[in-house]
Amino acid sequence: MNKIIVVAKNKQTYFIKRLMEELGQRVQLFDPWSDFLLPEGQRYLVRTTGVYGSDLDLLMLKALPAAAVINPPEVLRRFRSKDEQYAWFEAQDVPCLPWIPLPGTEPLVVEKFFRLYPELLVKPLRGQGGWGIEVLSWEKFRTWKKQRGSDLSYLLQPFVRGGREFRYFFMDGEAPLVLERQPRSGVAANFRQNSQAVAATLPQEFQKAIEALVTASGASYGAIDLIVSEGQISVLELNAVPGVEQLEAVSGENVVRRLVHRLLS
C-alpha cells in the first residue's frame, strides 16, 4: 500500500495538478461528498476547507490515526472558521485585531463597534480566497445588512490602512517562505484577487511570536497572514489548507516537491 490519498472536492486546483506532477500514480483523489468509501492509503493529505459549509470530510477522517492525516482533523477544524480561530488566538495570546461575530451579537454592540472603529472589514466566517471581504462605514453597513437579509455568517474587524501585509508559509523541518503582498484592487491581498507579491523577510522582532504560533497550532504546514502597522503585528488568519501558486511563482521554489519529500515520504 503506497497510495497518497488526497481529500478534495475541487480536483482541478493548481495544488492538486502540481501534486499529480510530483507523485503521479501514487496519488488517489477522494471527494467525501460524492465518493462513498474512504480508500486505504499510506498518508492522507486534506485539501478541503470550511467553504462548503459541511464537516463531513473531518468526520470521515476522524477514525484514522492522527499521524496519517496532514493536517490532522482537529487542526483543520480549529482553523476552519474565522470565529473559532480568533477565539483560539485570544486564548493563546496571539496578537490579533479586535473582532465581533455578527451572529448572536446585539445590534447596539455592533453600532458601538463602528463608533470605536469607523472603518470595519466584514469577512465571511468560512470565507476563502479573499471573497466577500469589504470595507464598510456604519451607513454602508446598514445597507449591506439589508441586502444580506438573514445571511449574517460574517464578522467585523477594524480596517488597517497603510500596513504591510505578509504571508508566512511554514512546513515541518523546512525554513519558512515569506511574501509581502499588496492588493491591486479592493482590500484583500489574495492571489485570487490579483494581489502583487514579492519575496520578503519577516521583521526580526516578530519572528518569535510567529514561531510560537506555528508550534502551538499543531499544523504540519500552513500559511499565516499577518499585518504590521505602527510597530505592531496582528495575525489575520492561519490557513491550514493554503494555496501555493503565488508562492511558487514568486519564490521560485518547488513548494509541492518540498511538501512531498518532508511530509508525504
C-alpha positions in Angstrom: 0.0 0.0 0.0 1.8 3.1 -1.3 -1.0 5.5 -2.1 -1.3 9.1 -1.0 -5.0 9.8 -0.6 -5.8 13.5 -1.3 -9.1 14.5 0.2 -10.5 17.2 -2.1 -13.8 18.4 -3.5 -12.3 20.5 -6.3 -9.9 18.2 -8.1 -8.8 20.8 -10.7 -6.8 23.2 -8.4 -3.3 24.2 -9.1 -2.1 22.4 -5.9 -3.6 19.1 -6.9 -2.3 19.4 -10.5 1.2 20.0 -9.1 0.9 17.1 -6.7 0.0 14.8 -9.6 3.1 16.0 -11.4 5.3 15.1 -8.5 3.6 11.8 -7.4 1.9 10.5 -10.5 0.1 7.2 -9.9 0.8 7.3 -6.2 -2.0 9.9 -5.8 -5.6 8.9 -5.4 -8.3 11.6 -5.1 -11.2 11.2 -2.8 -14.2 13.6 -2.6 -16.1 13.0 0.8 -19.3 14.4 -0.7 -19.5 12.2 -3.8 -17.3 9.2 -3.2 -18.6 6.6 -0.9 -15.8 4.7 0.8 -12.6 6.3 2.1 -9.8 4.3 0.4 -6.9 2.8 2.3 -3.6 4.7 1.9 -0.3 5.4 3.4 -0.9 9.1 4.1 -4.0 11.3 3.7 -3.5 14.9 2.6 -6.6 17.1 3.3 -7.3 19.8 0.8 -10.9 20.6 1.7 -12.0 23.7 3.6 -14.9 25.1 5.5 -16.2 27.0 2.5 -18.6 24.1 1.7 -20.4 24.6 5.0 -20.0 20.9 5.9 -17.6 19.0 8.1 -18.4 15.6 6.6 -14.8 15.3 5.5 -13.5 15.7 9.0 -16.0 13.1 10.3 -14.8 10.6 7.8 -11.2 11.1 8.7 -11.7 11.0 12.5 -11.2 7.2 12.7 -7.8 7.3 11.1 -4.6 7.6 13.2 -3.8 11.2 13.7 -0.2 10.8 12.3 -1.6 9.5 9.0 -3.5 12.8 8.2 -1.9 16.1 7.1 -3.1 18.3 8.7 -4.8 16.4 11.5 -8.7 16.8 11.6 -8.6 18.7 15.0 -6.2 21.2 13.5 -8.3 21.7 10.4 -11.4 22.2 12.5 -9.6 24.7 14.7 -8.8 27.0 11.7 -11.7 26.2 9.5 -13.8 29.3 10.5 -12.7 32.8 11.5 -14.6 33.0 14.7 -13.2 29.7 16.0 -9.7 30.5 15.1 -9.9 34.1 16.5 -11.2 32.7 19.8 -8.3 30.3 19.9 -5.9 33.2 19.1 -7.2 35.1 22.1 -6.9 32.1 24.3 -3.3 31.6 23.2 -2.4 35.4 23.5 -1.7 35.6 19.8 -1.6 39.3 18.7 -4.7 39.9 16.6 -7.2 42.7 15.8 -10.4 43.2 17.8 -13.4 41.4 16.2 -17.0 40.6 16.8 -19.2 38.0 15.1 -22.4 39.2 13.6 -24.4 36.0 14.5 -25.7 36.4 18.1 -24.3 40.0 18.6 -26.8 42.7 19.6 -27.3 45.5 17.1 -26.3 48.1 19.7 -23.0 46.3 20.2 -22.4 46.4 16.5 -23.1 50.1 16.3 -20.8 50.8 19.3 -18.0 48.8 17.5 -18.4 51.1 14.5 -18.1 54.1 16.8 -14.8 52.7 18.1 -13.6 51.8 14.6 -15.3 53.9 11.9 -14.0 51.7 9.1 -14.5 48.0 9.5 -13.8 44.9 7.4 -16.6 42.5 7.0 -15.4 38.9 6.5 -17.3 35.7 5.9 -16.8 33.3 8.8 -15.9 30.5 6.4 -14.5 32.5 3.5 -11.6 31.6 1.3 -9.6 33.3 -1.4 -10.5 36.8 -0.2 -14.1 36.6 -1.4 -16.8 38.5 0.4 -14.4 40.9 2.2 -15.5 44.6 2.1 -14.6 47.8 4.0 -17.8 49.4 5.5 -18.7 52.5 7.3 -21.8 52.5 9.6 -24.0 53.8 6.9 -22.8 51.3 4.3 -23.1 48.5 6.8 -26.8 49.2 7.3 -27.4 48.9 3.6 -25.1 45.8 3.4 -27.1 44.2 6.2 -30.4 44.7 4.5 -29.1 43.2 1.3 -27.9 40.1 3.1 -31.2 39.5 4.9 -30.8 36.6 7.3 -27.4 35.5 6.0 -25.2 37.1 8.7 -22.4 34.5 8.8 -19.8 37.2 8.9 -17.6 39.0 11.4 -16.4 42.6 11.8 -12.8 43.7 12.3 -11.0 47.1 12.1 -9.6 48.0 8.7 -5.9 48.9 9.0 -4.7 51.4 6.4 -1.1 51.7 5.4 0.1 48.4 7.0 2.5 45.9 5.5 0.8 42.6 4.8 2.8 39.3 4.8 2.1 35.7 4.1 4.3 33.3 6.2 4.4 29.8 4.7 5.7 27.1 7.1 6.4 23.4 6.9 7.8 20.9 9.4 11.6 20.7 9.1 11.9 23.5 6.4 12.8 27.2 6.5 9.7 29.4 6.1 8.9 31.2 2.9 7.7 34.8 3.3 5.8 37.0 0.8 4.9 40.7 1.2 1.6 41.3 -0.6 -0.4 44.2 -1.8 -3.9 44.2 -3.4 -4.1 45.6 -6.9 -7.7 46.5 -6.2 -10.1 46.1 -3.3 -8.8 45.2 0.2 -7.9 41.5 0.1 -4.2 40.9 -0.6 -5.0 37.4 -2.0 -3.6 35.8 -5.1 -7.1 35.0 -6.4 -7.9 38.7 -6.1 -4.9 39.7 -8.2 -2.6 40.8 -5.4 1.0 41.7 -6.1 3.7 40.0 -4.0 7.5 39.9 -3.6 9.7 37.6 -1.6 10.4 39.1 1.8 11.7 38.6 5.3 9.5 38.9 8.3 10.8 41.7 10.6 13.1 40.1 13.2 11.2 41.5 16.2 8.1 39.5 15.3 9.8 36.2 14.4 9.5 34.6 17.9 5.8 35.3 18.1 5.1 33.7 14.8 7.3 30.7 15.5 5.4 30.2 18.8 2.1 30.4 16.9 3.3 27.7 14.4 4.3 25.4 17.3 1.0 25.9 19.2 -1.1 25.4 16.0 -0.3 21.7 15.7 -0.2 22.1 11.9 2.4 20.3 9.8 2.3 23.0 7.2 0.2 26.1 6.6 0.3 29.8 5.9 -0.1 32.7 8.3 -1.4 36.0 7.0 -0.4 39.0 9.2 -0.2 42.7 9.1 2.5 45.0 10.5 1.4 48.6 11.3 2.9 51.2 13.6 5.4 48.8 15.0 2.7 46.2 16.0 1.9 42.8 14.5 -1.6 41.5 14.1 -2.3 37.9 12.8 -5.2 38.0 10.3 -5.5 34.2 9.7 -3.9 30.9 9.9 -4.7 28.8 6.8 -4.2 25.1 7.3 -5.0 24.4 3.6 -3.0 27.1 1.9 -2.6 27.5 -1.9 0.9 27.6 -3.2 0.6 29.0 -6.8 1.7 32.6 -5.9 4.3 31.3 -3.5 5.9 29.1 -6.2 5.7 31.8 -8.8 7.3 34.5 -6.6 9.8 32.4 -4.6 11.0 30.2 -7.5 10.8 27.3 -5.0 9.2 23.9 -5.8 7.0 24.1 -2.7 4.9 21.0 -3.6 8.1 18.9 -4.0 9.3 20.0 -0.6 5.9 19.1 0.8 6.1 15.6 -0.8 9.6 14.9 0.5 9.1 16.2 4.0 5.5 15.3 4.9 4.4 12.5 2.5 7.6 10.4 2.1 
